């Protein structure tokens, strides 16, 4: 049986990914910073709750210890992320940048580092990083794509960093399958539920990458239609 950890899984894309993977037979650890909300979500879906603040070294280390002791991990899904302030570019501050990058980018380094020993014990170690088409240089320059209409310097650049981290980690750890997923414009709290896709549609690429059983390419960036532009 495949064991999976999803960060930020008490709502939105993380919650729907947990639901789908549990239905597919995975044992799913549902990570959330808020213990009350996280435990409720896990109880609702039949997952296992682990308290996890992706911005905290000690919290992540404790989660890794808990999951390793319970039998290990096969799939790590780095889903937790924030949009940050939707302020005009001239009003964004260094503190805003540190907050967005700390949650969206540095957390992936933190989680990857903490869970490497656990994943290396798996026969099919897999990491799925939830990125975004908003971080794609190609997409934001394409006037026919919705990504080209968005000006959000911190969030978009953080997702560019997530995709590049994915590629670099895939090169560094070729024994693992490490890929990034673009959910697409999905209705979640992150965009005020204004997205045009359902959460199920938004999790198609994540679900695909998480259920390949350690096979297939590594270092790729996909959406629900297949390979996505970098």
Order of alpha helices (4+ residues) and beta strands (2+ residues): beta-alpha-beta-alpha-beta-alpha-beta-alpha-alpha-beta-alpha-alpha-beta-alpha-alpha-beta-beta
